[in-house]
Amino acid sequence: MFKYSLDNKRYHTLNYYYKNKYGCKVFKVSLNAGFSCPNIDGTKGYGGCIYCLKGSSHEYEKDLVKQFNNIKDIMLKKWPNAKYIGYFQANTNTYAPLDELKEKYEQILKLDNVIGLNIATRPDSISDEVLEYLSELNKRTDLVIELGLQTINEKTSKLINRGSTLEEFEKCLKKLNDNNIDVVVHIINGLPYETKEDMINTVKYLSNKNIKGIKIHMLHILKNTKLFELYLKENFHVLTKEEYIDIVCDQLEYLRDDIVINRITGDPDIDYLVKPTWLTKKFGVLNEIDKEMKRRNSYQGIKYKKAF
């Protein structure tokens, strides 16, 4: 059995990480706090990442505590003794005045059995003022900042209109590292015209950075996005399930084994999903990754020392 897993996984699972740290089941409660994004509202003038579904999101409960409790109550039926992480997920969750951020974060932290926060944001959207508050917050709760990188390929980043540079990512990561704040990085496999080598290079790059975890997503094309328009125009290749599984297994082999795999596939909005339809069968994808790692007799980090 792989040393960072409690089951048949051959990679460092989030379930293992939390159970080893807290001795119980910990689950994240995803929250939409109504924040915007500098790449959506025009502050930076970029108009949004091309895969982002803007203006078509489903209605959500505006009261954050009610929103939290609605999700928590469902999860409690399965895990009655669990603890919770408030996950500020939608859009850029440090992109607001400091007082507003404090008000929203703190009301979740006050809830029973909440042991921490995960805050998803952009590397160009943490001001020095906000960083100072996050540093203080980190001293009294389990804080994780999630940064969207997607790829280290600058040509691809311009194509997807990411609106932030690799240099900005590195500067932001250093500031968070200097304040001992844990970081989870998001990457996307299957971005238009990227090769398998491009995707593996992104993982090799991150293996040499001080990060706590990674989220691996598969690109999905949604209706009403600029990505959908590009697909209709250029018909770029979309990874098959077999290609995705092969790439992910290679990426796992190059990742340091202490990096926690927070996610290994995506959860697309099926109401808007165009391609790939195989993503709707998430557990099938997870099982196939497990089978392939077993077939290879491989595990996370097996190629890390050989690669660097």
C-alpha positions in Angstrom: 0.0 0.0 0.0 1.2 3.5 -0.8 2.3 5.3 2.4 0.0 8.3 2.0 -3.2 6.3 1.3 -5.8 4.5 3.4 -7.2 2.4 0.5 -6.0 1.1 -2.8 -4.9 4.5 -4.1 -1.3 4.9 -5.3 -1.3 8.6 -4.7 -1.4 11.0 -1.7 -5.1 11.3 -1.1 -6.8 14.2 0.6 -8.8 11.7 2.7 -5.5 10.4 4.1 -4.1 13.8 4.7 -7.1 15.0 6.8 -7.6 11.7 8.7 -3.9 11.6 9.5 -4.0 15.2 10.7 -7.4 15.3 12.6 -8.2 11.6 13.2 -11.6 11.9 11.6 -13.5 12.6 8.4 -13.1 16.1 7.1 -15.1 17.5 4.2 -15.2 20.8 2.4 -18.4 22.8 2.1 -18.3 24.7 -1.2 -19.5 28.3 -0.9 -20.4 31.0 -3.3 -19.8 34.3 -1.5 -20.9 36.5 -4.5 -17.4 37.7 -5.3 -16.5 38.8 -8.8 -13.1 38.5 -10.6 -10.8 41.1 -12.1 -10.7 39.1 -15.3 -14.5 39.1 -15.5 -15.6 42.6 -14.5 -13.1 44.4 -16.6 -10.9 45.7 -13.9 -7.9 44.2 -15.8 -9.6 44.6 -19.1 -9.1 41.0 -20.1 -12.7 39.9 -20.4 -12.4 36.5 -18.6 -10.8 33.2 -19.1 -12.2 31.6 -22.3 -13.5 28.5 -20.4 -15.3 30.6 -17.8 -19.1 30.5 -17.8 -20.1 34.1 -17.1 -23.6 35.3 -16.4 -25.2 31.9 -16.7 -24.6 30.6 -13.2 -27.4 29.0 -11.2 -29.1 30.9 -8.5 -27.5 30.5 -5.1 -28.4 31.1 -1.4 -27.1 34.6 -0.6 -27.0 33.9 3.1 -23.6 32.3 3.6 -24.5 30.5 6.9 -27.7 29.1 5.4 -25.7 28.0 2.3 -23.1 26.3 4.5 -25.7 24.6 6.7 -27.7 23.4 3.7 -24.7 21.5 2.4 -23.4 20.4 5.8 -26.8 18.8 6.7 -26.6 16.6 3.7 -23.1 15.5 4.4 -23.8 14.8 8.1 -26.1 12.0 7.1 -23.1 10.1 5.8 -20.5 11.4 8.2 -22.2 12.3 11.5 -18.9 13.0 13.4 -17.1 14.9 10.7 -15.4 18.3 10.8 -15.7 20.9 8.1 -13.6 23.2 5.9 -15.4 26.3 4.5 -14.4 26.3 0.8 -14.8 29.7 -0.8 -14.9 28.4 -4.3 -16.7 30.6 -6.8 -14.7 33.3 -8.7 -11.9 35.2 -7.0 -12.3 35.1 -3.2 -9.8 37.7 -2.2 -11.1 40.2 -4.7 -13.1 42.5 -2.4 -12.5 45.2 0.3 -10.7 43.8 3.3 -13.7 44.5 5.6 -16.0 42.4 3.3 -13.5 39.5 3.2 -13.2 39.5 7.0 -17.0 39.6 7.5 -17.6 36.6 5.2 -14.6 34.5 6.3 -15.2 35.0 10.0 -18.9 34.1 10.0 -18.0 30.7 8.6 -15.1 30.2 11.1 -17.5 30.8 14.0 -19.7 27.8 13.1 -19.4 24.6 15.1 -16.7 22.1 14.0 -15.3 24.4 11.3 -11.6 23.8 11.5 -10.4 25.9 8.6 -10.9 27.7 5.3 -9.9 27.0 1.7 -9.9 30.2 -0.3 -9.7 30.0 -4.1 -8.2 33.0 -5.8 -5.8 34.4 -8.5 -2.1 35.0 -8.0 -2.6 38.7 -9.1 -5.4 39.3 -6.6 -3.9 39.2 -3.1 -3.0 42.7 -2.0 -0.4 43.3 0.8 -3.2 44.4 3.1 -5.1 41.1 2.5 -1.9 39.1 2.8 -1.3 40.6 6.2 -4.8 39.5 7.3 -4.4 36.0 5.8 -1.1 35.7 7.7 -2.9 36.5 11.0 -5.8 34.1 10.0 -3.3 31.3 9.3 -2.1 31.4 12.9 -5.6 30.5 14.3 -7.1 28.2 11.7 -6.3 25.7 9.0 -5.9 28.0 6.1 -5.2 27.0 2.5 -5.0 29.4 -0.5 -5.9 27.8 -3.8 -4.2 29.5 -6.8 -5.2 29.0 -10.4 -2.2 28.4 -12.6 -3.6 26.0 -15.2 -0.4 25.8 -17.3 3.2 27.1 -17.3 3.0 27.5 -21.1 2.8 31.2 -21.7 1.5 30.8 -25.3 -1.4 28.7 -23.9 -2.0 31.1 -21.0 -2.5 33.9 -23.6 -4.8 31.8 -25.7 -7.0 31.0 -22.7 -6.9 34.6 -21.6 -5.7 33.8 -18.1 -4.8 37.4 -17.5 -2.0 36.7 -15.1 1.6 35.7 -15.8 3.9 32.9 -14.5 6.0 35.6 -12.9 3.0 36.9 -11.0 2.3 33.3 -9.8 5.9 32.9 -8.6 5.8 36.2 -6.7 2.5 35.4 -5.1 3.6 31.9 -4.1 6.8 33.3 -2.5 4.7 35.7 -0.4 2.5 32.9 0.7 5.4 30.7 1.4 7.1 33.4 3.4 4.0 33.7 5.6 3.9 29.9 6.0 0.5 29.7 4.3 -0.3 26.4 2.6 -1.0 26.6 -1.1 -2.9 24.3 -3.5 -2.5 24.9 -7.2 -5.0 24.2 -9.9 -3.9 22.9 -13.3 -5.9 21.9 -16.4 -5.2 19.1 -18.7 -6.3 19.2 -22.4 -6.1 22.9 -22.9 -6.3 23.7 -26.7 -3.2 22.6 -28.6 -1.2 21.6 -25.6 0.9 18.5 -25.9 1.3 15.7 -23.4 4.8 17.0 -22.8 3.4 20.5 -22.0 1.1 19.0 -19.3 3.8 16.9 -17.8 6.2 20.0 -17.7 3.6 21.9 -15.7 3.7 19.1 -13.1 7.5 18.9 -13.1 7.6 22.6 -12.5 5.2 22.4 -9.5 7.1 19.5 -8.0 10.0 21.9 -7.4 7.8 24.5 -5.7 6.8 24.7 -2.1 3.1 23.7 -2.5 0.9 21.6 -0.2 -1.4 20.2 -2.8 -2.6 20.2 -6.4 -6.0 20.0 -8.2 -5.9 18.3 -11.6 -8.8 19.2 -13.9 -9.8 18.1 -17.3 -10.7 20.9 -19.7 -14.5 20.9 -20.4 -16.2 22.9 -23.0 -19.3 24.6 -21.9 -22.0 26.4 -23.9 -22.0 30.2 -23.9 -18.2 30.4 -23.4 -15.5 31.8 -25.7 -13.9 28.3 -25.5 -17.1 26.9 -27.1 -16.8 29.5 -29.9 -13.1 28.6 -30.4 -14.0 24.9 -30.6 -16.7 25.5 -33.2 -14.3 27.5 -35.3 -11.1 25.4 -35.0 -12.3 22.0 -33.8 -9.2 21.5 -31.6 -8.6 18.1 -30.2 -10.3 17.2 -26.9 -8.6 14.5 -24.9 -10.2 11.1 -24.8 -10.7 9.4 -21.5 -7.9 7.0 -22.3 -5.5 9.9 -23.1 -6.5 11.7 -19.9 -5.9 8.7 -17.7 -2.5 8.1 -19.3 -1.4 11.7 -18.8 -2.7 11.9 -15.2 -0.8 8.7 -14.3 2.4 10.1 -15.8 1.9 13.4 -13.9 1.4 11.5 -10.7 4.7 9.7 -11.2 6.5 13.0 -11.6 4.8 14.7 -8.5 6.6 14.7 -5.2 4.9 12.1 -3.0 4.2 14.7 -0.2 2.0 16.8 -2.5 -1.6 16.1 -1.6 -3.9 15.3 -4.6 -7.0 17.4 -3.8 -8.7 16.6 -7.1 -7.9 14.4 -10.0 -10.7 15.1 -12.4 -13.5 17.6 -12.8 -17.2 18.1 -12.1 -18.6 19.9 -15.1 -22.0 21.6 -15.1 -24.0 19.0 -17.1 -26.6 21.6 -18.1 -24.0 23.4 -20.2 -21.5 20.6 -21.0 -20.6 20.1 -24.7 -17.4 18.0 -24.4 -16.1 15.6 -23.2 -19.2 13.7 -22.1 -17.1 11.0 -20.5 -16.4 13.5 -17.6 -19.9 12.9 -16.3 -18.9 9.5 -15.1 -16.4 10.7 -12.5 -16.0 7.5 -10.5 -15.4 5.5 -13.6 -12.5 7.8 -14.5 -11.1 7.5 -10.9 -11.3 3.7 -11.1 -9.5 3.6 -14.4 -6.7 5.8 -13.0 -6.4 3.3 -10.1 -6.3 0.4 -12.5 -3.7 2.0 -14.7 -1.4 2.8 -11.8 -1.7 -0.8 -10.6 -1.1 -2.1 -14.1 2.1 0.0 -14.3 3.0 -1.1 -10.7 3.5 2.6 -10.2 2.8 5.3 -7.5 3.1 9.0 -7.0 6.6 10.3 -7.1 8.3 7.2 -8.5 9.9 9.3 -11.3 10.5 12.5 -9.2 14.1 11.7 -8.1 15.0 10.4 -11.6 13.7 13.6 -13.2 15.6 16.2 -11.2 
